[in-house]
């Protein structure tokens, strides 16, 4: 949880208890929980509104098409690199094997 260990969490709780007292701490925790819930609800509302507008304007289909086109181009480039690099790599590997062949046999 947020990169905080058990000992660190206990220390934070101890400091909060010392600052606010045992009777105020539950009220503070409830207030923080309500605030977090309101933030979560607001975030969900904003996300839903954005998604609704995107669908209304047809941007979701155009983005999917753009993504599909981009991935197809990336695959073409990968295939081109594979075919362009395979032959020189095999030739280099053969040259290295030819050069190191006598050295390997001597060991």
Secondary structure, DSSP 8 states (H G I E B T S, - for coil): -TT--HHHHHHHHHHHHHHH-HHHHHHHHHHHHHHHHHHHHHHHHHHHHHHHHHHHHTHHHHHHHHHHHHHHHHHHHHHHHHHHHHHHHHHHHHHHHHHHHHHHHH-
